[in-house]
Amino acid sequence: MKTPAIAAAAPLLALAALPLLLHSDFWLHFAIMTLYLALLGQAWNLLGGYGGQRSFGHAAFFGTGAYAAALLQLDFAINPWACMVLAGGFGAGAGAFLGALSFRYGLRGSYFALVTLAFAEVFRIVADSVPFTGAGVGLQIALKESVADFQFPEKSGFYAVILALTAIATALAWWIENSRFGAALVAVRENEDAARALGIDVDRTKLWAITLSGALSGCAGSFYVQYFLYLDPRIAYGVEVSVTALLVPLIGGVGTVLGPLVGALALRALNEASSALTGGAPGLNLVLYGALLIVILALLPDGLISLGTRLRRAGRLRALGRA
Amino acid sequence: MLEVAGVGKRFGGLTAVEDASLHVREGEIAALIGPNGAGKTTLFGIVAGFVAADRGSVRFAGEEILGLKPHVLARRGLVRTFQLVEPFAGLSVRENIAVGCQLRQPRRAAALAEAAAVAGRVGMSELIDRPVSALTIAGLKRLELARALATQPRLLLLDEVMAGLNPAEIAEMVPLIRAIREAGVTLLLTEHVMQAVISLAERVYVLNDGRIIAEGPPARIVADERVVEAYLGHGAAGRWPRRLGEGGAHA
């Protein structure tokens, strides 16, 4: 327990000190969005990477968390900090609901992906049509720049919050890799029948994973609301969130602790580069995402994170060749 | 320890198991044999909770277990292996076995250490850190056994652990299974390989067309006319030499 804690402390401190070095708001925004993507990607990774239940509709959990955070503070005057915790709970609830439905009926693989996608779309259509979500007009959070209201005059405040959230998500992934629950989850991914025969309650394991994943996604949703102070059905439940959530770990490395961080960095950098080069032509980033995904899947199917081990192995082979 | 009474199962129009009854005493090695399609695997599936029976009763350690889920049965100490091996394909041998260890061992590090000990029991110590994809079929069969053993079962159901092995590999597997029984585990195995059944089992049940047609010690079973006919066809018993118990017969 001790060694990984120390190993994690150093980079975490370095990241915490980042705002002191980055004096430009551009780069701080870049860091915030990267960590935010990493949080969303890690949420997907817990369920899709470790559990092998690949969702195509994480927007269902993200959006539910986002709407919960926005509506609870707008309509019930609940403190936004408390709203973030509640948003995690709503995300978890959405996850548990969808999980209970799809796992009970044994939906796996593409069927599970399609059902999650369908639910996200249904939620989007509902949010678009009922009055209390503000429908298509969206919801605006009033500007109150105080820490007590989870709004910071400086970007560094948001940075600290998203760094903490992403650190928790990363720690969860580490825990998964080193716990009985994680071993069961990976066993379920690899072979459900074998897992069952060895005493693992497959449905329960998957249900916990999707609940956890939903909670993290809900937190990401509430962070989004506080950072941008605006929400509409397309942002909350749109396909883009779902695609991003699965693209981040796929590019970085599925089922690894640090894959989502690496993937988030790559994706965000690509996004910035594309808007700098093309002046932000709408939809172009999605084209580039697709191109990057094809390249990664063709050349590095285990994600960017596997680049290190590949280079090391290549280096060893070269050394052997010389000897 | 295990009492199966009047179990039946139909798949649509096909009767897989019809009115099958058998029992396994604590500490023995019992075998369930029968020609292809006799219903052995279905009956195994029913006992281990993987297949729902249409009727009958299965009692384990005195309690009715029909209808209980496989993971519940595994926790109670009734564990099966699979005829067609079902490894956790992306994991190492150690990680595979550790999944079994985790049933009784909550700590991950301890489970991984225990896995090494279990690997030693089935002669896999040297393969412990290999990926499963590097194993031969004999290795995979041992892995099935190791994972099941790792759960510390009281009754182990082995579904054709010898199928697909060559005679040398079978000769290695037989003492291994005996050692498991010596360690206090009761065993029920299905088997095609007659030689293995004769040298291992104390009692043999023969299943044919979903019914138990004979029961007894292996030497008597191989001489039983009904059994020979079930395997080789009607009338075969009359032309069959009477010295089958010598071993070497391959069903």
HADDOCK unambig.tbl for C-alpha pairs under 7 A between the chains (distance, minus, plus):
assign (segid A and resid 178 and name CA) (segid B and resid 108 and name CA) 6.08 0.50 0.50
assign (segid A and resid 179 and name CA) (segid B and resid 107 and name CA) 6.90 0.50 0.50
assign (segid A and resid 179 and name CA) (segid B and resid 108 and name CA) 5.35 0.50 0.50
assign (segid A and resid 180 and name CA) (segid B and resid 102 and name CA) 6.32 0.50 0.50
assign (segid A and resid 180 and name CA) (segid B and resid 106 and name CA) 5.92 0.50 0.50
assign (segid A and resid 180 and name CA) (segid B and resid 107 and name CA) 6.58 0.50 0.50
assign (segid A and resid 180 and name CA) (segid B and resid 108 and name CA) 5.71 0.50 0.50
assign (segid A and resid 183 and name CA) (segid B and resid 99 and name CA) 6.36 0.50 0.50
assign (segid A and resid 184 and name CA) (segid B and resid 99 and name CA) 6.78 0.50 0.50
assign (segid A and resid 187 and name CA) (segid B and resid 88 and name CA) 6.35 0.50 0.50
assign (segid A and resid 190 and name CA) (segid B and resid 88 and name CA) 4.86 0.50 0.50
assign (segid A and resid 190 and name CA) (segid B and resid 89 and name CA) 6.21 0.50 0.50
assign (segid A and resid 190 and name CA) (segid B and resid 90 and name CA) 6.65 0.50 0.50
assign (segid A and resid 191 and name CA) (segid B and resid 86 and name CA) 6.98 0.50 0.50
assign (segid A and resid 191 and name CA) (segid B and resid 88 and name CA) 5.64 0.50 0.50
assign (segid A and resid 194 and name CA) (segid B and resid 86 and name CA) 5.89 0.50 0.50
assign (segid A and resid 194 and name CA) (segid B and resid 87 and name CA) 7.00 0.50 0.50
assign (segid A and resid 196 and name CA) (segid B and resid 70 and name CA) 5.88 0.50 0.50
assign (segid A and resid 196 and name CA) (segid B and resid 71 and name CA) 5.17 0.50 0.50
assign (segid A and resid 197 and name CA) (segid B and resid 70 and name CA) 5.75 0.50 0.50
assign (segid A and resid 197 and name CA) (segid B and resid 71 and name CA) 6.00 0.50 0.50
assign (segid A and resid 197 and name CA) (segid B and resid 74 and name CA) 6.47 0.50 0.50
assign (segid A and resid 197 and name CA) (segid B and resid 79 and name CA) 6.31 0.50 0.50
assign (segid A and resid 197 and name CA) (segid B and resid 80 and name CA) 6.35 0.50 0.50
assign (segid A and resid 198 and name CA) (segid B and resid 71 and name CA) 6.55 0.50 0.50
assign (segid A and resid 198 and name CA) (segid B and resid 74 and name CA) 6.04 0.50 0.50
assign (segid A and resid 198 and name CA) (segid B and resid 79 and name CA) 6.91 0.50 0.50
assign (segid A and resid 198 and name CA) (segid B and resid 100 and name CA) 5.53 0.50 0.50
assign (segid A and resid 198 and name CA) (segid B and resid 148 and name CA) 6.64 0.50 0.50
assign (segid A and resid 198 and name CA) (segid B and resid 151 and name CA) 6.73 0.50 0.50
assign (segid A and resid 199 and name CA) (segid B and resid 70 and name CA) 6.83 0.50 0.50
assign (segid A and resid 199 and name CA) (segid B and resid 71 and name CA) 3.74 0.50 0.50
assign (segid A and resid 199 and name CA) (segid B and resid 72 and name CA) 6.44 0.50 0.50
assign (segid A and resid 199 and name CA) (segid B and resid 74 and name CA) 4.72 0.50 0.50
assign (segid A and resid 199 and name CA) (segid B and resid 75 and name CA) 5.68 0.50 0.50
assign (segid A and resid 199 and name CA) (segid B and resid 103 and name CA) 6.25 0.50 0.50
assign (segid A and resid 200 and name CA) (segid B and resid 71 and name CA) 5.38 0.50 0.50
assign (segid A and resid 201 and name CA) (segid B and resid 71 and name CA) 5.75 0.50 0.50
